[in-house]
Amino acid sequence: MHENFFISSLATKPFVILTGNSGTGKTKLAELFVQWLCGPEKHRMALVPVGADWTDNRNVLGFVNHIRTTKPEGEAVDVPLYQSTPILDLLLAAKQEEAMPFFLILDEMNLSHVERYFADFLSAMESKHGRLLLHREGRALPRKQGGAADVPEELELPRNLFVIGTVNVDETTYMFSPKVLDRANVIEFRVAKGVSKTFLESGGKALKDIDPAPAGYAEGFLELSYRARELNGSLPLALTADPANPPPEAKDKLDACRRTITELFELMQERHQEFAFRTMTEILRFLAVDYELTADKSKWDWEAAMDAQILQKILPKLHGARRKIGTLLVALAKYCEAGSKVEAIKMLATDATAEAYVAEVDKTFASPQFGNSHRKLCEMIVTVRRDQFVSFIQ
């Protein structure tokens, strides 16, 4: 994974899903990033393990406890206590400190059906002023005995909140629906060849804590995210400020990105698997953020950025039986070799043409244009041919 891509993904859309085998460092990466960005201010992060019994949003947003009552600070009338959660506490803190980023890490978030406990968040994320319904008591409620009445009936989802979810896939977990995957950047963790040897030679030590980032980095990250999402009246990013007139050194590269998105859409449309406007918009935002983070703009690697987005935003939507997506996977793999829609379309002509495609990664195209996406597609092709079914997260 490119050093900037995790940051670019989180700045583009404040919801990132980290998937991979258990023990590959997904949660540790999230913790270290927040530790680096926030330093000693631990109140700006909540690490919450998702339980298998999360069947509604009470474990996320809490609930009114009518059995327990209290007199709020400075008041004389008893009111119900609001049974809060670490997540709601983080949301309320984020609303009080809007100039700084806050982070929610949901560990093993697919131990329960995500749509059951996180639906309110998913909906609120898609609106600039998305609101979360907390209760209907006609007034604000306190979270603790004698405390301030600070839990309103509705809470606007803080725009300075960033959600990082970790996912393990085994017999105890649930698969994500397209609704969830469409609202996140999905980053797969892999242990590359040679890494295990290096790890063992280092003594098998876990990652150590790191020093905090220099002053101003947290605010800079938040401002970058606001600019990417066009929030709080912030200035737009260079690539999105005027789509018809991008920076001269990026024009040809941006045109190539747009052409790639269009051709991938048309390829997937051939099998009724096309993506929608949200995906296109967020890919363009990601490209703009990655361009912004590139020190020498003339050396912006659009192919690496586009490869990341094919892998993170487009391929996670693909799952199904061999008859449904088998030939499409081959066509996409062929496209990722050299970006040729003409050659990719040929793979859709007949099942026999697709079956003849050699999907072993080390025996196919020597240097694919979109290498990481090509590798993942080849793995999915091998899996669907063997098992007759495949999904991106497996």
Backbone torsions as a table, in degrees:
resi	resn	phi	psi	omega
1	MET	NA	127.7	176.6
2	HIS	-55.9	140.8	-174.6
3	GLU	-56.6	-29.3	-177.6
4	ASN	-89.9	-16.0	-166.8
5	PHE	-67.1	-34.6	176.3
6	PHE	-64.3	-45.0	179.1
7	ILE	-65.4	-44.0	179.1
8	SER	-60.7	-41.5	-179.2
9	SER	-63.6	-44.4	-177.6
10	LEU	-70.2	-36.0	177.9
11	ALA	-70.8	-35.1	-179.4
12	THR	-67.1	-47.2	-178.6
13	LYS	-142.4	122.5	-173.6
14	PRO	-75.1	41.2	176.9
15	PHE	-148.8	110.0	-179.1
16	VAL	-123.8	134.9	176.9
17	ILE	-109.3	125.3	177.3
18	LEU	-104.9	119.9	-177.6
19	THR	-122.8	156.0	-179.7
20	GLY	154.0	178.5	-179.6
21	ASN	-62.7	150.7	177.1
22	SER	-61.0	136.5	177.3
23	GLY	89.1	8.9	-179.2
24	THR	-89.0	-1.3	173.5
25	GLY	100.0	19.8	-177.5
26	LYS	-64.2	-53.6	-179.4
27	THR	-65.5	-37.5	-179.0
28	LYS	-64.1	-40.1	177.4
29	LEU	-60.2	-46.4	-179.4
30	ALA	-60.4	-45.7	-179.8
31	GLU	-63.0	-44.9	-178.1
32	LEU	-66.5	-37.2	178.0
33	PHE	-62.5	-45.4	-179.8
34	VAL	-67.0	-40.1	178.0
35	GLN	-61.5	-40.9	179.1
36	TRP	-65.5	-43.0	-174.4
37	LEU	-78.8	-36.0	-172.6
38	CYS	-102.5	-14.6	179.0
39	GLY	62.7	-135.7	-175.3
40	PRO	-76.5	-5.6	-176.5
41	GLU	-79.7	73.4	-173.5
42	LYS	-69.3	-16.2	179.4
43	HIS	-69.0	-9.5	-179.6
44	ARG	-92.3	11.5	176.7
45	MET	-139.6	143.3	171.9
46	ALA	-131.5	121.8	174.6
47	LEU	-100.5	111.1	-172.3
48	VAL	-121.0	116.4	174.7
49	PRO	-77.0	129.7	179.6
50	VAL	-79.0	135.9	179.4
51	GLY	-96.4	154.4	179.1
52	ALA	-68.6	-15.3	-178.7
53	ASP	-96.2	13.3	179.4
54	TRP	-78.9	90.2	-177.1
55	THR	-103.9	-4.7	174.1
56	ASP	-150.3	-170.7	-172.7
57	ASN	-90.9	9.4	-178.1
58	ARG	-66.1	-31.6	177.9
59	ASN	-75.1	-12.9	179.2
60	VAL	-97.9	-53.7	-172.5
61	LEU	-106.7	-3.0	179.6
62	GLY	79.5	-167.8	-177.8
63	PHE	-162.4	163.8	177.3
64	VAL	-80.0	125.2	179.0
65	ASN	-100.3	95.8	-176.5
66	HIS	-73.9	-13.0	178.8
67	ILE	-76.2	-33.5	-179.3
68	ARG	-104.8	127.8	178.6
69	THR	-124.0	161.2	179.5
70	THR	-157.6	160.3	172.4
71	LYS	-93.4	116.1	178.9
72	PRO	-60.3	157.2	179.6
73	GLU	-52.3	123.4	177.0
74	GLY	80.7	6.9	-179.3
75	GLU	-120.1	164.3	-176.0
76	ALA	-115.9	-0.2	-175.8
77	VAL	-110.9	135.9	176.7
78	ASP	-70.8	140.2	175.9
79	VAL	-136.5	160.1	177.3
80	PRO	-63.8	149.8	176.4
81	LEU	-86.1	140.3	174.7
82	TYR	-92.7	119.2	-180.0
83	GLN	-79.1	102.3	-173.1
84	SER	-85.0	176.8	177.7
85	THR	-136.1	162.9	175.5
86	PRO	-57.3	-30.7	-179.5
87	ILE	-71.1	-45.6	178.5
88	LEU	-65.3	-38.5	176.7
89	ASP	-58.6	-40.1	179.2
90	LEU	-67.1	-41.1	179.2
91	LEU	-61.4	-45.3	-179.0
92	LEU	-66.9	-35.9	176.6
93	ALA	-66.8	-38.8	179.4
94	ALA	-63.7	-35.6	178.4
95	LYS	-68.3	-27.4	-179.9
96	GLN	-82.9	-15.8	-175.1
97	GLU	-134.8	64.0	-169.8
98	GLU	-72.9	-8.7	-179.7
99	ALA	-85.5	-3.6	-177.6
100	MET	-126.6	150.3	177.8
101	PRO	-78.3	146.5	175.1
102	PHE	-123.3	150.2	-172.5
103	PHE	-132.1	130.2	173.5
104	LEU	-111.0	119.9	177.0
105	ILE	-106.8	113.6	178.1
106	LEU	-97.7	107.7	-175.8
107	ASP	-85.9	129.2	-177.9
108	GLU	52.8	56.9	-171.9
109	MET	-71.1	-9.0	177.5
110	ASN	-101.8	19.5	171.6
111	LEU	-68.0	-21.5	173.2
112	SER	-129.5	167.3	177.9
113	HIS	-64.7	116.6	-175.8
114	VAL	-59.4	-39.0	-176.5
115	GLU	-64.0	-23.1	-177.8
116	ARG	-76.9	-40.7	-175.3
117	TYR	-103.8	-13.8	-172.8
118	PHE	-119.7	8.5	-175.7
119	ALA	-59.8	-39.8	-179.1
120	ASP	-61.3	-42.6	178.3
121	PHE	-62.6	-46.9	-176.9
122	LEU	-59.1	-39.8	178.7
123	SER	-71.1	-43.4	-177.5
124	ALA	-65.6	-30.6	-179.3
125	MET	-63.3	-25.4	-174.2
126	GLU	-88.0	1.5	179.5
127	SER	-123.0	142.7	178.1
128	LYS	-65.3	-21.4	179.6
129	HIS	-130.9	43.6	179.8
130	GLY	-63.9	137.9	-175.9
131	ARG	-121.0	147.8	178.2
132	LEU	-109.4	125.0	177.6
133	LEU	-80.6	124.0	-178.5
134	LEU	-105.1	-44.3	179.6
135	HIS	-163.3	179.3	178.8
136	ARG	-136.5	56.4	-177.8
137	GLU	-96.9	-1.8	178.0
138	GLY	80.4	2.5	-179.8
139	ARG	-165.0	166.8	176.9
140	ALA	-73.3	147.9	-178.2
141	LEU	-119.2	152.9	177.2
142	PRO	-84.2	156.5	177.9
143	ARG	-95.8	-16.4	-179.5
144	LYS	-144.0	162.2	-177.2
145	GLN	-57.3	123.4	177.9
146	GLY	72.0	7.2	-177.8
147	GLY	-84.3	176.6	179.4
148	ALA	-69.3	145.8	175.9
149	ALA	-81.4	91.8	-172.0
150	ASP	-122.9	12.1	177.2
151	VAL	-105.3	102.2	-177.7
152	PRO	-74.3	170.9	176.7
153	GLU	-66.1	-39.0	178.1
154	GLU	-130.6	147.3	-179.6
155	LEU	-130.4	124.3	174.6
156	GLU	-69.3	131.0	-179.7
157	LEU	-60.5	120.3	-177.8
158	PRO	-60.3	130.2	179.3
159	ARG	-75.1	-11.3	178.3
160	ASN	-96.5	14.9	177.0
161	LEU	-98.9	133.8	179.1
162	PHE	-123.3	131.4	-176.2
163	VAL	-110.4	127.2	176.1
164	ILE	-120.5	119.0	179.5
165	GLY	-108.8	139.3	174.3
166	THR	-108.2	146.9	-172.9
167	VAL	-136.2	127.0	167.2
168	ASN	-112.7	145.4	-179.0
169	VAL	-117.1	113.7	174.8
170	ASP	-153.8	-167.4	-174.8
171	GLU	-71.0	-9.5	-178.6
172	THR	-97.2	-1.1	-173.3
173	THR	-115.5	169.5	-179.7
174	TYR	-112.9	146.6	178.1
175	MET	-76.8	145.8	176.9
176	PHE	-74.9	146.8	174.2
177	SER	-85.5	161.3	176.1
178	PRO	-56.3	-30.7	179.4
179	LYS	-60.0	-40.9	-179.5
180	VAL	-73.0	-48.8	-177.0
181	LEU	-62.3	-31.5	-178.7
182	ASP	-70.5	-17.0	-176.6
183	ARG	-104.0	12.6	-177.1
184	ALA	-140.5	162.9	163.5
185	ASN	-94.8	125.3	-176.4
186	VAL	-103.4	116.3	-178.6
187	ILE	-112.8	121.3	-178.3
188	GLU	-93.2	130.3	176.7
189	PHE	-91.6	132.6	179.7
190	ARG	-133.9	148.8	173.1
191	VAL	-97.9	105.8	-175.4
192	ALA	-73.5	162.7	177.2
193	LYS	-58.6	135.2	177.8
194	GLY	90.8	-21.0	-177.7
195	VAL	-68.6	-39.3	-179.9
196	SER	-62.1	-39.7	178.4
197	LYS	-64.0	-44.6	178.7
198	THR	-62.0	-40.5	-179.8
199	PHE	-63.0	-44.8	-179.5
200	LEU	-66.9	-38.7	179.6
201	GLU	-66.6	-23.7	178.6
202	SER	-83.4	-0.2	179.6
203	GLY	96.5	5.1	178.7
204	GLY	65.5	30.3	-177.7
205	LYS	-81.6	144.6	177.6
206	ALA	-73.5	161.6	177.1
207	LEU	-62.8	138.8	-179.9
208	LYS	-89.4	165.5	173.5
209	ASP	-64.6	156.6	-176.3
210	ILE	-122.5	161.0	178.8
211	ASP	-73.5	148.6	179.5
212	PRO	-68.0	157.0	177.8
213	ALA	-68.3	158.6	177.1
214	PRO	-58.9	157.1	179.6
215	ALA	-56.0	136.5	177.8
216	GLY	97.7	-14.0	-178.5
217	TYR	-66.9	-40.4	-179.4
218	ALA	-62.6	-46.0	178.1
219	GLU	-64.2	-36.9	178.4
220	GLY	-65.2	-40.1	177.0
221	PHE	-63.0	-44.0	-179.8
222	LEU	-64.5	-41.3	178.7
223	GLU	-64.1	-39.7	176.7
224	LEU	-60.1	-43.1	179.4
225	SER	-65.2	-42.2	177.8
226	TYR	-61.8	-40.8	178.7
227	ARG	-65.0	-40.8	179.4
228	ALA	-63.8	-38.0	-176.6
229	ARG	-95.7	1.5	178.5
230	GLU	55.3	53.8	-179.5
231	LEU	-113.2	159.3	173.2
232	ASN	56.3	28.8	178.1
233	GLY	66.8	20.9	-178.0
234	SER	-74.3	156.9	178.9
235	LEU	-69.4	138.7	179.2
236	PRO	-69.2	160.0	177.2
237	LEU	-72.3	159.4	-172.8
238	ALA	-58.2	-41.1	-176.3
239	LEU	-75.9	-19.0	-177.3
240	THR	-111.4	-5.2	-178.0
241	ALA	-60.0	-46.5	178.6
242	ASP	-141.2	91.1	-174.9
243	PRO	-53.3	-30.2	-178.8
244	ALA	-78.5	-19.1	-177.9
245	ASN	-135.9	71.5	178.2
246	PRO	-71.7	169.9	176.3
247	PRO	-53.4	137.5	-175.5
248	PRO	-52.1	-40.5	-176.4
249	GLU	-73.1	-11.1	-178.7
250	ALA	-109.2	-5.9	-172.5
251	LYS	-57.8	-53.8	-177.9
252	ASP	-63.2	-37.5	-179.6
253	LYS	-69.4	-39.6	178.3
254	LEU	-67.1	-38.7	175.6
255	ASP	-60.0	-40.3	178.6
256	ALA	-65.1	-38.3	177.0
257	CYS	-63.2	-46.1	179.8
258	ARG	-62.9	-40.4	178.1
259	ARG	-63.7	-40.5	179.2
260	THR	-63.1	-44.7	178.8
261	ILE	-61.4	-43.9	-179.7
262	THR	-63.0	-44.6	-177.7
263	GLU	-69.9	-36.2	175.1
264	LEU	-65.1	-41.1	177.1
265	PHE	-59.1	-46.7	-177.9
266	GLU	-66.0	-37.1	177.1
267	LEU	-63.3	-47.3	-177.8
268	MET	-70.1	-29.1	177.3
269	GLN	-64.1	-28.7	178.2
270	GLU	-59.0	-26.2	179.4
271	ARG	-117.7	21.9	176.6
272	HIS	57.0	38.2	179.0
273	GLN	-121.2	21.4	-174.2
274	GLU	-66.1	152.8	176.4
275	PHE	-92.6	173.1	-172.2
276	ALA	-114.3	-171.9	-173.7
277	PHE	-62.5	-35.2	-179.5
278	ARG	-58.8	-44.5	-179.7
279	THR	-63.1	-44.5	179.6
280	MET	-60.6	-45.8	-178.6
281	THR	-61.1	-44.5	-176.1
282	GLU	-73.7	-28.3	173.1
283	ILE	-65.2	-45.5	178.8
284	LEU	-63.0	-37.2	176.4
285	ARG	-63.6	-44.5	179.4
286	PHE	-59.3	-44.8	179.3
287	LEU	-60.5	-39.8	-180.0
288	ALA	-66.9	-39.1	178.2
289	VAL	-67.3	-44.0	179.6
290	ASP	-62.5	-39.2	175.9
291	TYR	-62.4	-42.0	-179.4
292	GLU	-62.8	-34.5	-177.8
293	LEU	-84.5	-5.8	178.3
294	THR	-82.1	121.0	-176.1
295	ALA	-62.4	-50.8	179.0
296	ASP	-100.8	99.4	-173.8
297	LYS	-59.1	-28.0	-179.9
298	SER	-69.1	-16.9	-178.8
299	LYS	-107.4	17.8	178.5
300	TRP	-57.8	125.8	-177.5
301	ASP	-92.2	86.1	-176.9
302	TRP	-66.3	-31.2	-178.6
303	GLU	-67.2	-41.2	177.5
304	ALA	-64.7	-41.8	179.3
305	ALA	-66.0	-41.8	179.6
306	MET	-67.5	-38.9	176.1
307	ASP	-57.9	-44.1	179.1
308	ALA	-60.9	-39.6	-177.7
309	GLN	-76.0	-32.6	172.4
310	ILE	-59.9	-43.8	-177.5
311	LEU	-70.9	-36.4	-173.1
312	GLN	-93.6	-28.8	-172.8
313	LYS	-114.7	-26.7	-174.4
314	ILE	-102.4	-52.0	-175.7
315	LEU	-65.4	-33.0	179.1
316	PRO	-59.3	-19.2	-179.8
317	LYS	-76.3	-16.0	-172.2
318	LEU	-86.5	120.2	173.3
319	HIS	-159.2	150.3	178.3
320	GLY	149.0	-174.4	-177.3
321	ALA	-78.0	163.3	-177.9
322	ARG	-58.5	-41.4	-178.3
323	ARG	-66.9	-25.7	-177.0
324	LYS	-83.5	-46.2	-172.5
325	ILE	-126.4	3.4	-177.4
326	GLY	-57.1	-50.8	-178.5
327	THR	-71.4	-31.9	178.3
328	LEU	-64.7	-41.6	177.5
329	LEU	-58.7	-41.0	178.8
330	VAL	-66.2	-42.7	179.6
331	ALA	-61.7	-42.0	179.2
332	LEU	-67.1	-39.1	177.1
333	ALA	-62.6	-42.1	178.3
334	LYS	-63.3	-39.3	178.8
335	TYR	-63.8	-41.2	-178.0
336	CYS	-67.9	-15.5	177.4
337	GLU	-65.3	-49.8	-174.8
338	ALA	-143.5	10.5	178.6
339	GLY	68.5	31.1	-178.7
340	SER	-104.6	111.2	178.5
341	LYS	-69.1	-34.3	-179.7
342	VAL	-59.0	-47.4	-179.4
343	GLU	-69.0	-35.3	-179.3
344	ALA	-67.4	-40.2	-179.5
345	ILE	-60.2	-33.6	-179.6
346	LYS	-59.4	-30.9	-178.8
347	MET	-69.2	-20.2	-179.6
348	LEU	-89.4	-5.2	-174.2
349	ALA	-62.6	-51.9	-179.5
350	THR	-143.3	157.1	177.0
351	ASP	-62.6	-34.3	-178.6
352	ALA	-63.9	-38.7	177.9
353	THR	-62.5	-44.6	179.7
354	ALA	-66.4	-40.0	-178.6
355	GLU	-64.7	-26.3	-178.4
356	ALA	-77.2	-10.6	-177.8
357	TYR	-70.3	129.3	179.5
358	VAL	-85.2	114.9	-171.8
359	ALA	-99.7	-2.5	175.9
360	GLU	-67.0	125.8	-170.2
361	VAL	-57.5	-43.9	-175.0
362	ASP	-79.1	0.1	179.8
363	LYS	-115.1	0.5	-178.3
364	THR	-98.2	-151.8	-174.8
365	PHE	-51.9	131.0	-171.7
366	ALA	-61.4	-44.0	-176.5
367	SER	-140.8	83.5	-176.5
368	PRO	-63.3	148.1	178.0
369	GLN	-64.2	-40.3	177.6
370	PHE	-117.1	80.0	-167.4
371	GLY	-64.3	-45.4	-177.9
372	ASN	-67.7	-39.0	177.7
373	SER	-67.1	-40.6	178.9
374	HIS	-61.6	-43.1	-180.0
375	ARG	-62.5	-44.4	-179.8
376	LYS	-65.0	-41.3	179.3
377	LEU	-62.9	-41.0	178.0
378	CYS	-62.0	-40.3	177.7
379	GLU	-63.7	-40.2	179.2
380	MET	-67.6	-36.5	178.1
381	ILE	-64.1	-45.5	178.3
382	VAL	-60.0	-42.0	-178.9
383	THR	-66.4	-45.3	-177.1
384	VAL	-69.4	-30.7	176.0
385	ARG	-70.1	-33.1	-178.4
386	ARG	-82.8	-44.6	-171.6
387	ASP	-104.2	-8.4	-178.9
388	GLN	71.0	4.9	178.0
389	PHE	-153.0	148.3	179.3
390	VAL	-153.8	151.9	169.5
391	SER	-138.3	158.6	-178.8
392	PHE	-62.7	-48.9	178.3
393	ILE	-88.8	111.9	-177.2
394	GLN	-149.2	NA	NA
